Amino acid sequence: MPGRSPKPTPRGQARQSRPAPARQAGPTAGGPMVGGPRTSGTAASRPTVSGPAAAPAPESNGPASAPLARILVSAALALEAVLEHGRSLTQVLDEIPPAMRAATQDLTFHALRQWGHVRTLQSLLLDRPPPEPGIHFLLGVALALLHGSAQAPWAPHYTEFTIVDQAVRAAQRQPRWQRYKNLINACLRRYQRERDHLDARARHDPEACWNHPLWWIEQLQRDHPDQWRRILESAHAPAPMTLRVNPRRTTRDRVVLALADAGVDAEPVLQHGLVLTQPRPVHQLPGFAEGWWSVQDAGAQLAASLLPLRDGMRVLDACAAPGGKTAHLLELANLELTALDNDAARLARVAANLDRLGLQAGLSRADASTLDWWDGRPFDAVLADVPCTASGIVRRHPDIRWLRRADDISRIAALQQQIADTLWQVVAPGGTLLYVTCSVFHAEGAQQAKAFELRHADALRQAAPGQLLPALSGAAPADQHDGFFYACFTKA
């Protein structure tokens, strides 16, 4: 047909080269939970949240109620939005009808966790990428199901016949994809026949072996020469659902009993935390509406305990949205607390979370990298939970690794330095600044903290955990946390 690109053939070994995803700028770059992790700006999204959007839909390992063909279409379109156009998976999932959202999340999370391997498989199965991007992503999701379902207990499980059949039907559902249904069928059937050979060839590619971009792997090898494999492996499995009990409303023992009555087992972690043995949507768990608890990773729960809080203190939570750490601070002491964020919508989420938990704070829409908002009154404690690459929370946000670029690290580190230096000016003599990121890259953590000490002669380094690495699947509840960095300073 004149003007139409020829169809690719399911033969040949030319490496595919789909266009690189558009670089995400500003506060929406990043992960799939509640607007994604912060990458630039002072109040970009953060996935540790205490509101109903904080917990992603549980990742199931059984077939969904909707026909698989429909879910495959939904997942392929979601991946196209993320990997072709650079959108946050959180935003994309929020736009999917509720009846399809959880199943679409299951498939997209599963595919993204294997995308390095899947992308290499496609280059072995096709002599060139399909001119229709949606077919590239439909084939990718189907290959991820064929490749990964037998290896990962948490993966969505379907028979191989069902996967192939429904992938072909999915191509038939979209007018632009219909002419590629035979291509989908041929590629999937060839993979079934030659699986061992193709998988072995793919594993020679580091991106296929570790399912991360090569620059990311090399950065971890430099930063963590003894732990880089563990960090990469931790990203392959779903993270547990962890609650933080609100002691102003109830006790942890009471929540444990209520959960048990609902058929949910939980194990204690830290002072007020509970790790659930099986994730559930928050509205299906007892006590959410009553403000008994919030969803918050155990690593994030350390922040409030590292500040020397006392009743009556004047405290600043900079880059506060969506308010998980804000609430935790207020649960531990009666504070004059200001929550700062530069996004009005996300600041409204902070207000809603505090209202549900029965807490109050002053909310200010402002940029923490400047002092335009400051009234000149110093703070006794400042929580600087700064924007970062979110490289420590990839198991919860599998799109992060594919959206990031190598130069994001230096760009974001420069912003972190600007925010930390600005906030140091509002700390009272004898006061404390806690610097926090959810990153495992040294440029955002250890190097940043050391440079801060050198720039500020009046900054006295205090005990803090430093770099926390994300836990491996199967770790004990006390060790089940994401990757964080903590540094604490008092002002002389």
JOBEL-V296092 format. One record per residue. RES is the residue in three letters. OMEGA is omega in whole degrees, 0 to 359 (none if undefined). Layout:
res:RES omega:OMEGA
res:RES omega:OMEGA
//
This chain:
res:MET omega:184
res:PRO omega:175
res:GLY omega:182
res:ARG omega:179
res:SER omega:177
res:PRO omega:179
res:LYS omega:174
res:PRO omega:178
res:THR omega:183
res:PRO omega:177
res:ARG omega:175
res:GLY omega:187
res:GLN omega:181
res:ALA omega:182
res:ARG omega:182
res:GLN omega:180
res:SER omega:175
res:ARG omega:179
res:PRO omega:178
res:ALA omega:179
res:PRO omega:179
res:ALA omega:183
res:ARG omega:183
res:GLN omega:180
res:ALA omega:173
res:GLY omega:192
res:PRO omega:182
res:THR omega:180
res:ALA omega:171
res:GLY omega:201
res:GLY omega:192
res:PRO omega:182
res:MET omega:172
res:VAL omega:171
res:GLY omega:175
res:GLY omega:181
res:PRO omega:180
res:ARG omega:175
res:THR omega:176
res:SER omega:189
res:GLY omega:185
res:THR omega:181
res:ALA omega:178
res:ALA omega:194
res:SER omega:177
res:ARG omega:186
res:PRO omega:176
res:THR omega:194
res:VAL omega:178
res:SER omega:180
res:GLY omega:185
res:PRO omega:179
res:ALA omega:186
res:ALA omega:183
res:ALA omega:175
res:PRO omega:175
res:ALA omega:181
res:PRO omega:179
res:GLU omega:184
res:SER omega:176
res:ASN omega:178
res:GLY omega:181
res:PRO omega:179
res:ALA omega:183
res:SER omega:179
res:ALA omega:176
res:PRO omega:183
res:LEU omega:180
res:ALA omega:178
res:ARG omega:181
res:ILE omega:178
res:LEU omega:177
res:VAL omega:181
res:SER omega:181
res:ALA omega:180
res:ALA omega:179
res:LEU omega:178
res:ALA omega:179
res:LEU omega:176
res:GLU omega:179
res:ALA omega:182
res:VAL omega:191
res:LEU omega:179
res:GLU omega:187
res:HIS omega:173
res:GLY omega:180
res:ARG omega:175
res:SER omega:179
res:LEU omega:176
res:THR omega:181
res:GLN omega:181
res:VAL omega:180
res:LEU omega:180
res:ASP omega:182
res:GLU omega:181
res:ILE omega:179
res:PRO omega:184
res:PRO omega:183
res:ALA omega:182
res:MET omega:192
res:ARG omega:185
res:ALA omega:180
res:ALA omega:177
res:THR omega:178
res:GLN omega:179
res:ASP omega:184
res:LEU omega:181
res:THR omega:176
res:PHE omega:182
res:HIS omega:181
res:ALA omega:182
res:LEU omega:177
res:ARG omega:179
res:GLN omega:193
res:TRP omega:177
res:GLY omega:179
res:HIS omega:181
res:VAL omega:181
res:ARG omega:178
res:THR omega:176
res:LEU omega:181
res:GLN omega:179
res:SER omega:178
res:LEU omega:183
res:LEU omega:185
res:LEU omega:176
res:ASP omega:174
res:ARG omega:181
res:PRO omega:175
res:PRO omega:178
res:PRO omega:177
res:GLU omega:185
res:PRO omega:183
res:GLY omega:179
res:ILE omega:175
res:HIS omega:184
res:PHE omega:174
res:LEU omega:177
res:LEU omega:180
res:GLY omega:179
res:VAL omega:181
res:ALA omega:176
res:LEU omega:178
res:ALA omega:178
res:LEU omega:179
res:LEU omega:184
res:HIS omega:194
res:GLY omega:187
res:SER omega:181
res:ALA omega:186
res:GLN omega:187
res:ALA omega:181
res:PRO omega:181
res:TRP omega:183
res:ALA omega:173
res:PRO omega:187
res:HIS omega:173
res:TYR omega:174
res:THR omega:181
res:GLU omega:177
res:PHE omega:181
res:THR omega:181
res:ILE omega:182
res:VAL omega:181
res:ASP omega:184
res:GLN omega:174
res:ALA omega:176
res:VAL omega:178
res:ARG omega:178
res:ALA omega:177
res:ALA omega:180
res:GLN omega:184
res:ARG omega:183
res:GLN omega:182
res:PRO omega:182
res:ARG omega:185
res:TRP omega:192
res:GLN omega:184
res:ARG omega:181
res:TYR omega:184
res:LYS omega:179
res:ASN omega:176
res:LEU omega:178
res:ILE omega:181
res:ASN omega:183
res:ALA omega:181
res:CYS omega:182
res:LEU omega:180
res:ARG omega:176
res:ARG omega:178
res:TYR omega:178
res:GLN omega:182
res:ARG omega:190
res:GLU omega:188
res:ARG omega:185
res:ASP omega:181
res:HIS omega:182
res:LEU omega:179
res:ASP omega:180
res:ALA omega:177
res:ARG omega:182
res:ALA omega:185
res:ARG omega:174
res:HIS omega:178
res:ASP omega:181
res:PRO omega:180
res:GLU omega:178
res:ALA omega:181
res:CYS omega:187
res:TRP omega:178
res:ASN omega:172
res:HIS omega:175
res:PRO omega:183
res:LEU omega:181
res:TRP omega:180
res:TRP omega:179
res:ILE omega:182
res:GLU omega:177
res:GLN omega:178
res:LEU omega:177
res:GLN omega:178
res:ARG omega:185
res:ASP omega:185
res:HIS omega:186
res:PRO omega:180
res:ASP omega:188
res:GLN omega:188
res:TRP omega:179
res:ARG omega:179
res:ARG omega:181
res:ILE omega:179
res:LEU omega:180
res:GLU omega:182
res:SER omega:183
res:ALA omega:187
res:HIS omega:185
res:ALA omega:176
res:PRO omega:177
res:ALA omega:178
res:PRO omega:174
res:MET omega:183
res:THR omega:178
res:LEU omega:171
res:ARG omega:183
res:VAL omega:179
res:ASN omega:185
res:PRO omega:177
res:ARG omega:181
res:ARG omega:186
res:THR omega:177
res:THR omega:179
res:ARG omega:179
res:ASP omega:180
res:ARG omega:179
res:VAL omega:178
res:VAL omega:180
res:LEU omega:179
res:ALA omega:177
res:LEU omega:179
res:ALA omega:178
res:ASP omega:179
res:ALA omega:178
res:GLY omega:182
res:VAL omega:176
res:ASP omega:180
res:ALA omega:179
res:GLU omega:183
res:PRO omega:175
res:VAL omega:182
res:LEU omega:186
res:GLN omega:185
res:HIS omega:186
res:GLY omega:174
res:LEU omega:175
res:VAL omega:180
res:LEU omega:177
res:THR omega:178
res:GLN omega:180
res:PRO omega:175
res:ARG omega:170
res:PRO omega:188
res:VAL omega:183
res:HIS omega:175
res:GLN omega:181
res:LEU omega:181
res:PRO omega:172
res:GLY omega:182
res:PHE omega:182
res:ALA omega:181
res:GLU omega:179
res:GLY omega:181
res:TRP omega:187
res:TRP omega:173
res:SER omega:173
res:VAL omega:179
res:GLN omega:179
res:ASP omega:181
res:ALA omega:178
res:GLY omega:178
res:ALA omega:181
res:GLN omega:179
res:LEU omega:191
res:ALA omega:185
res:ALA omega:182
res:SER omega:181
res:LEU omega:175
res:LEU omega:182
res:PRO omega:187
res:LEU omega:173
res:ARG omega:178
res:ASP omega:176
res:GLY omega:181
res:MET omega:174
res:ARG omega:190
res:VAL omega:175
res:LEU omega:169
res:ASP omega:181
res:ALA omega:183
res:CYS omega:196
res:ALA omega:187
res:ALA omega:7
res:PRO omega:167
res:GLY omega:180
res:GLY omega:180
res:LYS omega:175
res:THR omega:181
res:ALA omega:182
res:HIS omega:177
res:LEU omega:183
res:LEU omega:177
res:GLU omega:186
res:LEU omega:181
res:ALA omega:175
res:ASN omega:190
res:LEU omega:165
res:GLU omega:191
res:LEU omega:173
res:THR omega:176
res:ALA omega:186
res:LEU omega:173
res:ASP omega:183
res:ASN omega:181
res:ASP omega:185
res:ALA omega:181
res:ALA omega:180
res:ARG omega:175
res:LEU omega:175
res:ALA omega:177
res:ARG omega:175
res:VAL omega:181
res:ALA omega:180
res:ALA omega:179
res:ASN omega:179
res:LEU omega:180
res:ASP omega:179
res:ARG omega:183
res:LEU omega:181
res:GLY omega:183
res:LEU omega:181
res:GLN omega:176
res:ALA omega:171
res:GLY omega:182
res:LEU omega:183
res:SER omega:176
res:ARG omega:184
res:ALA omega:181
res:ASP omega:184
res:ALA omega:178
res:SER omega:175
res:THR omega:178
res:LEU omega:181
res:ASP omega:185
res:TRP omega:193
res:TRP omega:180
res:ASP omega:178
res:GLY omega:178
res:ARG omega:184
res:PRO omega:180
res:PHE omega:176
res:ASP omega:180
res:ALA omega:179
res:VAL omega:173
res:LEU omega:181
res:ALA omega:180
res:ASP omega:198
res:VAL omega:173
res:PRO omega:181
res:CYS omega:179
res:THR omega:182
res:ALA omega:181
res:SER omega:179
res:GLY omega:185
res:ILE omega:184
res:VAL omega:180
res:ARG omega:176
res:ARG omega:187
res:HIS omega:189
res:PRO omega:177
res:ASP omega:185
res:ILE omega:186
res:ARG omega:183
res:TRP omega:178
res:LEU omega:183
res:ARG omega:172
res:ARG omega:185
res:ALA omega:183
res:ASP omega:175
res:ASP omega:185
res:ILE omega:182
res:SER omega:180
res:ARG omega:181
res:ILE omega:178
res:ALA omega:178
res:ALA omega:177
res:LEU omega:178
res:GLN omega:179
res:GLN omega:180
res:GLN omega:180
res:ILE omega:182
res:ALA omega:180
res:ASP omega:179
res:THR omega:183
res:LEU omega:178
res:TRP omega:181
res:GLN omega:183
res:VAL omega:179
res:VAL omega:179
res:ALA omega:172
res:PRO omega:185
res:GLY omega:181
res:GLY omega:188
res:THR omega:170
res:LEU omega:177
res:LEU omega:180
res:TYR omega:186
res:VAL omega:166
res:THR omega:172
res:CYS omega:181
res:SER omega:174
res:VAL omega:179
res:PHE omega:185
res:HIS omega:181
res:ALA omega:180
res:GLU omega:184
res:GLY omega:186
res:ALA omega:180
res:GLN omega:179
res:GLN omega:181
res:ALA omega:179
res:LYS omega:179
res:ALA omega:178
res:PHE omega:178
res:GLU omega:182
res:LEU omega:181
res:ARG omega:187
res:HIS omega:181
res:ALA omega:181
res:ASP omega:179
res:ALA omega:180
res:LEU omega:183
res:ARG omega:179
res:GLN omega:179
res:ALA omega:178
res:ALA omega:185
res:PRO omega:186
res:GLY omega:184
res:GLN omega:171
res:LEU omega:178
res:LEU omega:181
res:PRO omega:184
res:ALA omega:173
res:LEU omega:174
res:SER omega:180
res:GLY omega:178
res:ALA omega:178
res:ALA omega:181
res:PRO omega:181
res:ALA omega:181
res:ASP omega:183
res:GLN omega:178
res:HIS omega:176
res:ASP omega:178
res:GLY omega:180
res:PHE omega:169
res:PHE omega:179
res:TYR omega:171
res:ALA omega:184
res:CYS omega:181
res:PHE omega:169
res:THR omega:181
res:LYS omega:180
res:ALA omega:none
//
